[in-house]
Amino acid sequence: MKWTYVKKGSLFMVKFMQIDMKTKLTIRKTYMMTKLRPFICSFLKEESEMFEMYIYAMGDRLYWKWLSCLIL
């Protein structure tokens, strides 16, 4: 699985591609739009010193892995 994204300000458009490693064919393509709130990274950094943080996302596993890489 791999992803690519385009950033425009705080808006990210992500393209996920799931590839079959045996046949090298694309199984699934998914496009998602994500908008990060202003100052989210600094907020999470400060709060993580006081609290245990969890990520909840309504997407699939690939999406929340990408999202965690983006904000952490």
mmCIF file of the N, C-alpha and C atoms, coordinates in Angstrom:
data_MODEL
# 
_entry.id   MODEL 
# 
loop_
_atom_site.group_PDB 
_atom_site.id 
_atom_site.type_symbol 
_atom_site.label_atom_id 
_atom_site.label_alt_id 
_atom_site.label_comp_id 
_atom_site.label_asym_id 
_atom_site.label_entity_id 
_atom_site.label_seq_id 
_atom_site.pdbx_PDB_ins_code 
_atom_site.Cartn_x 
_atom_site.Cartn_y 
_atom_site.Cartn_z 
_atom_site.occupancy 
_atom_site.B_iso_or_equiv 
_atom_site.pdbx_formal_charge 
_atom_site.auth_seq_id 
_atom_site.auth_comp_id 
_atom_site.auth_asym_id 
_atom_site.auth_atom_id 
_atom_site.pdbx_PDB_model_num 
ATOM 1   N N  . MET A 1 1  ? 0.846   -1.173  0.000   1.00 0.00 ? 1  MET A N  1 
ATOM 2   C CA . MET A 1 1  ? 0.000   0.000   0.000   1.00 0.00 ? 1  MET A CA 1 
ATOM 3   C C  . MET A 1 1  ? 0.884   1.225   0.000   1.00 0.00 ? 1  MET A C  1 
ATOM 4   N N  . LYS A 1 2  ? 0.461   2.220   -0.720  1.00 0.00 ? 2  LYS A N  1 
ATOM 5   C CA . LYS A 1 2  ? 1.205   3.470   -0.701  1.00 0.00 ? 2  LYS A CA 1 
ATOM 6   C C  . LYS A 1 2  ? 0.227   4.626   -0.812  1.00 0.00 ? 2  LYS A C  1 
ATOM 7   N N  . TRP A 1 3  ? 0.708   5.806   -0.421  1.00 0.00 ? 3  TRP A N  1 
ATOM 8   C CA . TRP A 1 3  ? -0.136  6.975   -0.527  1.00 0.00 ? 3  TRP A CA 1 
ATOM 9   C C  . TRP A 1 3  ? 0.676   8.147   -1.032  1.00 0.00 ? 3  TRP A C  1 
ATOM 10  N N  . THR A 1 4  ? -0.033  9.074   -1.648  1.00 0.00 ? 4  THR A N  1 
ATOM 11  C CA . THR A 1 4  ? 0.543   10.348  -2.060  1.00 0.00 ? 4  THR A CA 1 
ATOM 12  C C  . THR A 1 4  ? -0.441  11.422  -1.644  1.00 0.00 ? 4  THR A C  1 
ATOM 13  N N  . TYR A 1 5  ? 0.060   12.632  -1.403  1.00 0.00 ? 5  TYR A N  1 
ATOM 14  C CA . TYR A 1 5  ? -0.857  13.695  -1.025  1.00 0.00 ? 5  TYR A CA 1 
ATOM 15  C C  . TYR A 1 5  ? -0.440  15.025  -1.629  1.00 0.00 ? 5  TYR A C  1 
ATOM 16  N N  . VAL A 1 6  ? -1.425  15.897  -1.748  1.00 0.00 ? 6  VAL A N  1 
ATOM 17  C CA . VAL A 1 6  ? -1.225  17.255  -2.232  1.00 0.00 ? 6  VAL A CA 1 
ATOM 18  C C  . VAL A 1 6  ? -1.660  18.185  -1.127  1.00 0.00 ? 6  VAL A C  1 
ATOM 19  N N  . LYS A 1 7  ? -0.799  19.130  -0.765  1.00 0.00 ? 7  LYS A N  1 
ATOM 20  C CA . LYS A 1 7  ? -1.111  20.061  0.322   1.00 0.00 ? 7  LYS A CA 1 
ATOM 21  C C  . LYS A 1 7  ? -1.401  21.435  -0.259  1.00 0.00 ? 7  LYS A C  1 
ATOM 22  N N  . LYS A 1 8  ? -2.496  22.030  0.208   1.00 0.00 ? 8  LYS A N  1 
ATOM 23  C CA . LYS A 1 8  ? -2.846  23.390  -0.168  1.00 0.00 ? 8  LYS A CA 1 
ATOM 24  C C  . LYS A 1 8  ? -3.291  24.097  1.101   1.00 0.00 ? 8  LYS A C  1 
ATOM 25  N N  . GLY A 1 9  ? -2.375  24.815  1.753   1.00 0.00 ? 9  GLY A N  1 
ATOM 26  C CA . GLY A 1 9  ? -2.665  25.414  3.043   1.00 0.00 ? 9  GLY A CA 1 
ATOM 27  C C  . GLY A 1 9  ? -2.805  24.328  4.091   1.00 0.00 ? 9  GLY A C  1 
ATOM 28  N N  . SER A 1 10 ? -3.944  24.286  4.774   1.00 0.00 ? 10 SER A N  1 
ATOM 29  C CA . SER A 1 10 ? -4.178  23.245  5.775   1.00 0.00 ? 10 SER A CA 1 
ATOM 30  C C  . SER A 1 10 ? -5.041  22.114  5.213   1.00 0.00 ? 10 SER A C  1 
ATOM 31  N N  . LEU A 1 11 ? -5.298  22.120  3.903   1.00 0.00 ? 11 LEU A N  1 
ATOM 32  C CA . LEU A 1 11 ? -6.127  21.103  3.261   1.00 0.00 ? 11 LEU A CA 1 
ATOM 33  C C  . LEU A 1 11 ? -5.227  20.086  2.550   1.00 0.00 ? 11 LEU A C  1 
ATOM 34  N N  . PHE A 1 12 ? -5.461  18.812  2.809   1.00 0.00 ? 12 PHE A N  1 
ATOM 35  C CA . PHE A 1 12 ? -4.691  17.742  2.197   1.00 0.00 ? 12 PHE A CA 1 
ATOM 36  C C  . PHE A 1 12 ? -5.619  16.865  1.384   1.00 0.00 ? 12 PHE A C  1 
ATOM 37  N N  . MET A 1 13 ? -5.237  16.563  0.138   1.00 0.00 ? 13 MET A N  1 
ATOM 38  C CA . MET A 1 13 ? -5.949  15.566  -0.645  1.00 0.00 ? 13 MET A CA 1 
ATOM 39  C C  . MET A 1 13 ? -5.028  14.356  -0.746  1.00 0.00 ? 13 MET A C  1 
ATOM 40  N N  . VAL A 1 14 ? -5.520  13.213  -0.326  1.00 0.00 ? 14 VAL A N  1 
ATOM 41  C CA . VAL A 1 14 ? -4.703  12.008  -0.248  1.00 0.00 ? 14 VAL A CA 1 
ATOM 42  C C  . VAL A 1 14 ? -5.224  10.972  -1.229  1.00 0.00 ? 14 VAL A C  1 
ATOM 43  N N  . LYS A 1 15 ? -4.286  10.318  -1.932  1.00 0.00 ? 15 LYS A N  1 
ATOM 44  C CA . LYS A 1 15 ? -4.655  9.210   -2.807  1.00 0.00 ? 15 LYS A CA 1 
ATOM 45  C C  . LYS A 1 15 ? -3.970  7.961   -2.260  1.00 0.00 ? 15 LYS A C  1 
ATOM 46  N N  . PHE A 1 16 ? -4.759  6.990   -1.843  1.00 0.00 ? 16 PHE A N  1 
ATOM 47  C CA . PHE A 1 16 ? -4.256  5.709   -1.363  1.00 0.00 ? 16 PHE A CA 1 
ATOM 48  C C  . PHE A 1 16 ? -4.358  4.698   -2.496  1.00 0.00 ? 16 PHE A C  1 
ATOM 49  N N  . MET A 1 17 ? -3.350  3.893   -2.651  1.00 0.00 ? 17 MET A N  1 
ATOM 50  C CA . MET A 1 17 ? -3.401  2.823   -3.643  1.00 0.00 ? 17 MET A CA 1 
ATOM 51  C C  . MET A 1 17 ? -2.994  1.522   -2.985  1.00 0.00 ? 17 MET A C  1 
ATOM 52  N N  . GLN A 1 18 ? -3.837  0.516   -3.127  1.00 0.00 ? 18 GLN A N  1 
ATOM 53  C CA . GLN A 1 18 ? -3.522  -0.819  -2.635  1.00 0.00 ? 18 GLN A CA 1 
ATOM 54  C C  . GLN A 1 18 ? -3.122  -1.651  -3.841  1.00 0.00 ? 18 GLN A C  1 
ATOM 55  N N  . ILE A 1 19 ? -1.905  -2.196  -3.810  1.00 0.00 ? 19 ILE A N  1 
ATOM 56  C CA . ILE A 1 19 ? -1.355  -2.913  -4.955  1.00 0.00 ? 19 ILE A CA 1 
ATOM 57  C C  . ILE A 1 19 ? -1.130  -4.373  -4.595  1.00 0.00 ? 19 ILE A C  1 
ATOM 58  N N  . ASP A 1 20 ? -1.559  -5.251  -5.485  1.00 0.00 ? 20 ASP A N  1 
ATOM 59  C CA . ASP A 1 20 ? -1.299  -6.683  -5.308  1.00 0.00 ? 20 ASP A CA 1 
ATOM 60  C C  . ASP A 1 20 ? 0.167   -6.930  -5.657  1.00 0.00 ? 20 ASP A C  1 
ATOM 61  N N  . MET A 1 21 ? 0.942   -7.415  -4.693  1.00 0.00 ? 21 MET A N  1 
ATOM 62  C CA . MET A 1 21 ? 2.381   -7.563  -4.884  1.00 0.00 ? 21 MET A CA 1 
ATOM 63  C C  . MET A 1 21 ? 2.736   -8.694  -5.868  1.00 0.00 ? 21 MET A C  1 
ATOM 64  N N  . LYS A 1 22 ? 1.861   -9.682  -6.024  1.00 0.00 ? 22 LYS A N  1 
ATOM 65  C CA . LYS A 1 22 ? 2.147   -10.777 -6.959  1.00 0.00 ? 22 LYS A CA 1 
ATOM 66  C C  . LYS A 1 22 ? 1.951   -10.338 -8.406  1.00 0.00 ? 22 LYS A C  1 
ATOM 67  N N  . THR A 1 23 ? 0.825   -9.690  -8.682  1.00 0.00 ? 23 THR A N  1 
ATOM 68  C CA . THR A 1 23 ? 0.508   -9.315  -10.061 1.00 0.00 ? 23 THR A CA 1 
ATOM 69  C C  . THR A 1 23 ? 0.899   -7.881  -10.391 1.00 0.00 ? 23 THR A C  1 
ATOM 70  N N  . LYS A 1 24 ? 1.257   -7.097  -9.382  1.00 0.00 ? 24 LYS A N  1 
ATOM 71  C CA . LYS A 1 24 ? 1.622   -5.674  -9.536  1.00 0.00 ? 24 LYS A CA 1 
ATOM 72  C C  . LYS A 1 24 ? 0.480   -4.841  -10.093 1.00 0.00 ? 24 LYS A C  1 
ATOM 73  N N  . LEU A 1 25 ? -0.756  -5.295  -9.869  1.00 0.00 ? 25 LEU A N  1 
ATOM 74  C CA . LEU A 1 25 ? -1.940  -4.561  -10.323 1.00 0.00 ? 25 LEU A CA 1 
ATOM 75  C C  . LEU A 1 25 ? -2.547  -3.793  -9.155  1.00 0.00 ? 25 LEU A C  1 
ATOM 76  N N  . THR A 1 26 ? -3.131  -2.653  -9.471  1.00 0.00 ? 26 THR A N  1 
ATOM 77  C CA . THR A 1 26 ? -3.797  -1.856  -8.445  1.00 0.00 ? 26 THR A CA 1 
ATOM 78  C C  . THR A 1 26 ? -5.139  -2.485  -8.114  1.00 0.00 ? 26 THR A C  1 
ATOM 79  N N  . ILE A 1 27 ? -5.336  -2.781  -6.834  1.00 0.00 ? 27 ILE A N  1 
ATOM 80  C CA . ILE A 1 27 ? -6.586  -3.393  -6.383  1.00 0.00 ? 27 ILE A CA 1 
ATOM 81  C C  . ILE A 1 27 ? -7.620  -2.314  -6.079  1.00 0.00 ? 27 ILE A C  1 
ATOM 82  N N  . ARG A 1 28 ? -7.166  -1.254  -5.410  1.00 0.00 ? 28 ARG A N  1 
ATOM 83  C CA . ARG A 1 28 ? -8.113  -0.248  -4.943  1.00 0.00 ? 28 ARG A CA 1 
ATOM 84  C C  . ARG A 1 28 ? -7.441  1.120   -4.931  1.00 0.00 ? 28 ARG A C  1 
ATOM 85  N N  . LYS A 1 29 ? -8.182  2.133   -5.362  1.00 0.00 ? 29 LYS A N  1 
ATOM 86  C CA . LYS A 1 29 ? -7.744  3.517   -5.239  1.00 0.00 ? 29 LYS A CA 1 
ATOM 87  C C  . LYS A 1 29 ? -8.782  4.263   -4.408  1.00 0.00 ? 29 LYS A C  1 
ATOM 88  N N  . THR A 1 30 ? -8.313  5.039   -3.466  1.00 0.00 ? 30 THR A N  1 
ATOM 89  C CA . THR A 1 30 ? -9.202  5.807   -2.606  1.00 0.00 ? 30 THR A CA 1 
ATOM 90  C C  . THR A 1 30 ? -8.688  7.232   -2.518  1.00 0.00 ? 30 THR A C  1 
ATOM 91  N N  . TYR A 1 31 ? -9.581  8.201   -2.625  1.00 0.00 ? 31 TYR A N  1 
ATOM 92  C CA . TYR A 1 31 ? -9.228  9.605   -2.481  1.00 0.00 ? 31 TYR A CA 1 
ATOM 93  C C  . TYR A 1 31 ? -9.928  10.160  -1.248  1.00 0.00 ? 31 TYR A C  1 
ATOM 94  N N  . MET A 1 32 ? -9.202  10.903  -0.439  1.00 0.00 ? 32 MET A N  1 
ATOM 95  C CA . MET A 1 32 ? -9.781  11.508  0.762   1.00 0.00 ? 32 MET A CA 1 
ATOM 96  C C  . MET A 1 32 ? -9.277  12.929  0.909   1.00 0.00 ? 32 MET A C  1 
ATOM 97  N N  . MET A 1 33 ? -10.120 13.771  1.469   1.00 0.00 ? 33 MET A N  1 
ATOM 98  C CA . MET A 1 33 ? -9.748  15.152  1.778   1.00 0.00 ? 33 MET A CA 1 
ATOM 99  C C  . MET A 1 33 ? -9.696  15.291  3.286   1.00 0.00 ? 33 MET A C  1 
ATOM 100 N N  . THR A 1 34 ? -8.649  15.918  3.782   1.00 0.00 ? 34 THR A N  1 
ATOM 101 C CA . THR A 1 34 ? -8.484  16.139  5.211   1.00 0.00 ? 34 THR A CA 1 
ATOM 102 C C  . THR A 1 34 ? -8.084  17.582  5.439   1.00 0.00 ? 34 THR A C  1 
ATOM 103 N N  . LYS A 1 35 ? -8.737  18.220  6.378   1.00 0.00 ? 35 LYS A N  1 
ATOM 104 C CA . LYS A 1 35 ? -8.378  19.592  6.739   1.00 0.00 ? 35 LYS A CA 1 
ATOM 105 C C  . LYS A 1 35 ? -7.944  19.600  8.197   1.00 0.00 ? 35 LYS A C  1 
ATOM 106 N N  . LEU A 1 36 ? -6.724  20.074  8.414   1.00 0.00 ? 36 LEU A N  1 
ATOM 107 C CA . LEU A 1 36 ? -6.220  20.166  9.780   1.00 0.00 ? 36 LEU A CA 1 
ATOM 108 C C  . LEU A 1 36 ? -6.603  21.523  10.366  1.00 0.00 ? 36 LEU A C  1 
ATOM 109 N N  . ARG A 1 37 ? -7.007  21.510  11.604  1.00 0.00 ? 37 ARG A N  1 
ATOM 110 C CA . ARG A 1 37 ? -7.351  22.760  12.285  1.00 0.00 ? 37 ARG A CA 1 
ATOM 111 C C  . ARG A 1 37 ? -6.084  23.561  12.561  1.00 0.00 ? 37 ARG A C  1 
ATOM 112 N N  . PRO A 1 38 ? -6.213  24.889  12.624  1.00 0.00 ? 38 PRO A N  1 
ATOM 113 C CA . PRO A 1 38 ? -5.040  25.715  12.916  1.00 0.00 ? 38 PRO A CA 1 
ATOM 114 C C  . PRO A 1 38 ? -4.426  25.329  14.264  1.00 0.00 ? 38 PRO A C  1 
ATOM 115 N N  . PHE A 1 39 ? -3.119  25.289  14.331  1.00 0.00 ? 39 PHE A N  1 
ATOM 116 C CA . PHE A 1 39 ? -2.348  25.023  15.550  1.00 0.00 ? 39 PHE A CA 1 
ATOM 117 C C  . PHE A 1 39 ? -2.562  23.616  16.117  1.00 0.00 ? 39 PHE A C  1 
ATOM 118 N N  . ILE A 1 40 ? -3.049  22.664  15.326  1.00 0.00 ? 40 ILE A N  1 
ATOM 119 C CA . ILE A 1 40 ? -3.322  21.327  15.847  1.00 0.00 ? 40 ILE A CA 1 
ATOM 120 C C  . ILE A 1 40 ? -2.057  20.615  16.314  1.00 0.00 ? 40 ILE A C  1 
ATOM 121 N N  . CYS A 1 41 ? -0.959  20.790  15.593  1.00 0.00 ? 41 CYS A N  1 
ATOM 122 C CA . CYS A 1 41 ? 0.283   20.091  15.968  1.00 0.00 ? 41 CYS A CA 1 
ATOM 123 C C  . CYS A 1 41 ? 0.836   20.606  17.288  1.00 0.00 ? 41 CYS A C  1 
ATOM 124 N N  . SER A 1 42 ? 0.847   21.921  17.474  1.00 0.00 ? 42 SER A N  1 
ATOM 125 C CA . SER A 1 42 ? 1.349   22.463  18.744  1.00 0.00 ? 42 SER A CA 1 
ATOM 126 C C  . SER A 1 42 ? 0.399   22.113  19.896  1.00 0.00 ? 42 SER A C  1 
ATOM 127 N N  . PHE A 1 43 ? -0.902  22.121  19.639  1.00 0.00 ? 43 PHE A N  1 
ATOM 128 C CA . PHE A 1 43 ? -1.873  21.747  20.656  1.00 0.00 ? 43 PHE A CA 1 
ATOM 129 C C  . PHE A 1 43 ? -1.662  20.300  21.114  1.00 0.00 ? 43 PHE A C  1 
ATOM 130 N N  . LEU A 1 44 ? -1.531  19.381  20.152  1.00 0.00 ? 44 LEU A N  1 
ATOM 131 C CA . LEU A 1 44 ? -1.344  17.973  20.493  1.00 0.00 ? 44 LEU A CA 1 
ATOM 132 C C  . LEU A 1 44 ? -0.028  17.731  21.214  1.00 0.00 ? 44 LEU A C  1 
ATOM 133 N N  . LYS A 1 45 ? 1.007   18.467  20.845  1.00 0.00 ? 45 LYS A N  1 
ATOM 134 C CA . LYS A 1 45 ? 2.294   18.313  21.519  1.00 0.00 ? 45 LYS A CA 1 
ATOM 135 C C  . LYS A 1 45 ? 2.194   18.730  22.988  1.00 0.00 ? 45 LYS A C  1 
ATOM 136 N N  . GLU A 1 46 ? 1.545   19.860  23.255  1.00 0.00 ? 46 GLU A N  1 
ATOM 137 C CA . GLU A 1 46 ? 1.388   20.338  24.633  1.00 0.00 ? 46 GLU A CA 1 
ATOM 138 C C  . GLU A 1 46 ? 0.498   19.401  25.449  1.00 0.00 ? 46 GLU A C  1 
ATOM 139 N N  . GLU A 1 47 ? -0.607  18.967  24.868  1.00 0.00 ? 47 GLU A N  1 
ATOM 140 C CA . GLU A 1 47 ? -1.545  18.109  25.585  1.00 0.00 ? 47 GLU A CA 1 
ATOM 141 C C  . GLU A 1 47 ? -0.987  16.713  25.826  1.00 0.00 ? 47 GLU A C  1 
ATOM 142 N N  . SER A 1 48 ? -0.139  16.231  24.918  1.00 0.00 ? 48 SER A N  1 
ATOM 143 C CA . SER A 1 48 ? 0.410   14.878  25.088  1.00 0.00 ? 48 SER A CA 1 
ATOM 144 C C  . SER A 1 48 ? 1.351   14.789  26.284  1.00 0.00 ? 48 SER A C  1 
ATOM 145 N N  . GLU A 1 49 ? 1.859   15.924  26.746  1.00 0.00 ? 49 GLU A N  1 
ATOM 146 C CA . GLU A 1 49 ? 2.696   15.926  27.944  1.00 0.00 ? 49 GLU A CA 1 
ATOM 147 C C  . GLU A 1 49 ? 1.862   15.726  29.211  1.00 0.00 ? 49 GLU A C  1 
ATOM 148 N N  . MET A 1 50 ? 0.566   16.055  29.139  1.00 0.00 ? 50 MET A N  1 
ATOM 149 C CA . MET A 1 50 ? -0.314  15.938  30.301  1.00 0.00 ? 50 MET A CA 1 
ATOM 150 C C  . MET A 1 50 ? -1.253  14.734  30.245  1.00 0.00 ? 50 MET A C  1 
ATOM 151 N N  . PHE A 1 51 ? -1.572  14.275  29.017  1.00 0.00 ? 51 PHE A N  1 
ATOM 152 C CA . PHE A 1 51 ? -2.579  13.224  28.848  1.00 0.00 ? 51 PHE A CA 1 
ATOM 153 C C  . PHE A 1 51 ? -2.069  12.136  27.923  1.00 0.00 ? 51 PHE A C  1 
ATOM 154 N N  . GLU A 1 52 ? -2.686  10.965  28.020  1.00 0.00 ? 52 GLU A N  1 
ATOM 155 C CA . GLU A 1 52 ? -2.426  9.886   27.076  1.00 0.00 ? 52 GLU A CA 1 
ATOM 156 C C  . GLU A 1 52 ? -3.346  10.119  25.883  1.00 0.00 ? 52 GLU A C  1 
ATOM 157 N N  . MET A 1 53 ? -2.785  10.161  24.686  1.00 0.00 ? 53 MET A N  1 
ATOM 158 C CA . MET A 1 53 ? -3.544  10.538  23.493  1.00 0.00 ? 53 MET A CA 1 
ATOM 159 C C  . MET A 1 53 ? -3.869  9.310   22.640  1.00 0.00 ? 53 MET A C  1 
ATOM 160 N N  . TYR A 1 54 ? -5.063  9.313   22.053  1.00 0.00 ? 54 TYR A N  1 
ATOM 161 C CA . TYR A 1 54 ? -5.511  8.285   21.128  1.00 0.00 ? 54 TYR A CA 1 
ATOM 162 C C  . TYR A 1 54 ? -6.014  8.960   19.869  1.00 0.00 ? 54 TYR A C  1 
ATOM 163 N N  . ILE A 1 55 ? -5.917  8.266   18.733  1.00 0.00 ? 55 ILE A N  1 
ATOM 164 C CA . ILE A 1 55 ? -6.444  8.783   17.473  1.00 0.00 ? 55 ILE A CA 1 
ATOM 165 C C  . ILE A 1 55 ? -7.695  7.994   17.127  1.00 0.00 ? 55 ILE A C  1 
ATOM 166 N N  . TYR A 1 56 ? -8.774  8.711   16.855  1.00 0.00 ? 56 TYR A N  1 
ATOM 167 C CA . TYR A 1 56 ? -10.014 8.085   16.405  1.00 0.00 ? 56 TYR A CA 1 
ATOM 168 C C  . TYR A 1 56 ? -10.319 8.640   15.024  1.00 0.00 ? 56 TYR A C  1 
ATOM 169 N N  . ALA A 1 57 ? -10.467 7.777   14.045  1.00 0.00 ? 57 ALA A N  1 
ATOM 170 C CA . ALA A 1 57 ? -10.783 8.208   12.685  1.00 0.00 ? 57 ALA A CA 1 
ATOM 171 C C  . ALA A 1 57 ? -11.847 7.278   12.118  1.00 0.00 ? 57 ALA A C  1 
ATOM 172 N N  . MET A 1 58 ? -12.747 7.825   11.323  1.00 0.00 ? 58 MET A N  1 
ATOM 173 C CA . MET A 1 58 ? -13.806 7.023   10.726  1.00 0.00 ? 58 MET A CA 1 
ATOM 174 C C  . MET A 1 58 ? -13.342 6.315   9.446   1.00 0.00 ? 58 MET A C  1 
ATOM 175 N N  . GLY A 1 59 ? -12.076 6.461   9.104   1.00 0.00 ? 59 GLY A N  1 
ATOM 176 C CA . GLY A 1 59 ? -11.540 5.814   7.911   1.00 0.00 ? 59 GLY A CA 1 
ATOM 177 C C  . GLY A 1 59 ? -10.997 4.432   8.217   1.00 0.00 ? 59 GLY A C  1 
ATOM 178 N N  . ASP A 1 60 ? -10.393 3.821   7.220   1.00 0.00 ? 60 ASP A N  1 
ATOM 179 C CA . ASP A 1 60 ? -9.812  2.501   7.419   1.00 0.00 ? 60 ASP A CA 1 
ATOM 180 C C  . ASP A 1 60 ? -8.401  2.616   7.999   1.00 0.00 ? 60 ASP A C  1 
ATOM 181 N N  . ARG A 1 61 ? -7.753  1.490   8.181   1.00 0.00 ? 61 ARG A N  1 
ATOM 182 C CA . ARG A 1 61 ? -6.443  1.443   8.838   1.00 0.00 ? 61 ARG A CA 1 
ATOM 183 C C  . ARG A 1 61 ? -5.394  2.270   8.089   1.00 0.00 ? 61 ARG A C  1 
ATOM 184 N N  . LEU A 1 62 ? -5.393  2.209   6.777   1.00 0.00 ? 62 LEU A N  1 
ATOM 185 C CA . LEU A 1 62 ? -4.431  2.961   5.979   1.00 0.00 ? 62 LEU A CA 1 
ATOM 186 C C  . LEU A 1 62 ? -4.585  4.461   6.194   1.00 0.00 ? 62 LEU A C  1 
ATOM 187 N N  . TYR A 1 63 ? -5.823  4.925   6.291   1.00 0.00 ? 63 TYR A N  1 
ATOM 188 C CA . TYR A 1 63 ? -6.080  6.353   6.499   1.00 0.00 ? 63 TYR A CA 1 
ATOM 189 C C  . TYR A 1 63 ? -5.571  6.808   7.856   1.00 0.00 ? 63 TYR A C  1 
ATOM 190 N N  . TRP A 1 64 ? -5.859  6.072   8.929   1.00 0.00 ? 64 TRP A N  1 
ATOM 191 C CA . TRP A 1 64 ? -5.417  6.570   10.228  1.00 0.00 ? 64 TRP A CA 1 
ATOM 192 C C  . TRP A 1 64 ? -3.919  6.439   10.396  1.00 0.00 ? 64 TRP A C  1 
ATOM 193 N N  . LYS A 1 65 ? -3.284  5.491   9.697   1.00 0.00 ? 65 LYS A N  1 
ATOM 194 C CA . LYS A 1 65 ? -1.820  5.441   9.732   1.00 0.00 ? 65 LYS A CA 1 
ATOM 195 C C  . LYS A 1 65 ? -1.240  6.695   9.066   1.00 0.00 ? 65 LYS A C  1 
ATOM 196 N N  . TRP A 1 66 ? -1.794  7.062   7.925   1.00 0.00 ? 66 TRP A N  1 
ATOM 197 C CA . TRP A 1 66 ? -1.341  8.274   7.249   1.00 0.00 ? 66 TRP A CA 1 
ATOM 198 C C  . TRP A 1 66 ? -1.609  9.500   8.116   1.00 0.00 ? 66 TRP A C  1 
ATOM 199 N N  . LEU A 1 67 ? -2.773  9.576   8.720   1.00 0.00 ? 67 LEU A N  1 
ATOM 200 C CA . LEU A 1 67 ? -3.132  10.720  9.542   1.00 0.00 ? 67 LEU A CA 1 
ATOM 201 C C  . LEU A 1 67 ? -2.197  10.847  10.747  1.00 0.00 ? 67 LEU A C  1 
ATOM 202 N N  . SER A 1 68 ? -1.852  9.737   11.363  1.00 0.00 ? 68 SER A N  1 
ATOM 203 C CA . SER A 1 68 ? -0.937  9.797   12.508  1.00 0.00 ? 68 SER A CA 1 
ATOM 204 C C  . SER A 1 68 ? 0.449   10.265  12.079  1.00 0.00 ? 68 SER A C  1 
ATOM 205 N N  . CYS A 1 69 ? 0.903   9.868   10.894  1.00 0.00 ? 69 CYS A N  1 
ATOM 206 C CA . CYS A 1 69 ? 2.197   10.358  10.395  1.00 0.00 ? 69 CYS A CA 1 
ATOM 207 C C  . CYS A 1 69 ? 2.136   11.855  10.106  1.00 0.00 ? 69 CYS A C  1 
ATOM 208 N N  . LEU A 1 70 ? 0.998   12.327  9.681   1.00 0.00 ? 70 LEU A N  1 
ATOM 209 C CA . LEU A 1 70 ? 0.838   13.734  9.330   1.00 0.00 ? 70 LEU A CA 1 
ATOM 210 C C  . LEU A 1 70 ? 0.860   14.639  10.559  1.00 0.00 ? 70 LEU A C  1 
ATOM 211 N N  . ILE A 1 71 ? 0.205   14.248  11.634  1.00 0.00 ? 71 ILE A N  1 
ATOM 212 C CA . ILE A 1 71 ? 0.081   15.148  12.786  1.00 0.00 ? 71 ILE A CA 1 
ATOM 213 C C  . ILE A 1 71 ? 1.111   14.895  13.871  1.00 0.00 ? 71 ILE A C  1 
ATOM 214 N N  . LEU A 1 72 ? 1.826   13.783  13.832  1.00 0.00 ? 72 LEU A N  1 
ATOM 215 C CA . LEU A 1 72 ? 2.793   13.499  14.883  1.00 0.00 ? 72 LEU A CA 1 
ATOM 216 C C  . LEU A 1 72 ? 4.192   13.841  14.493  1.00 0.00 ? 72 LEU A C  1 
# 
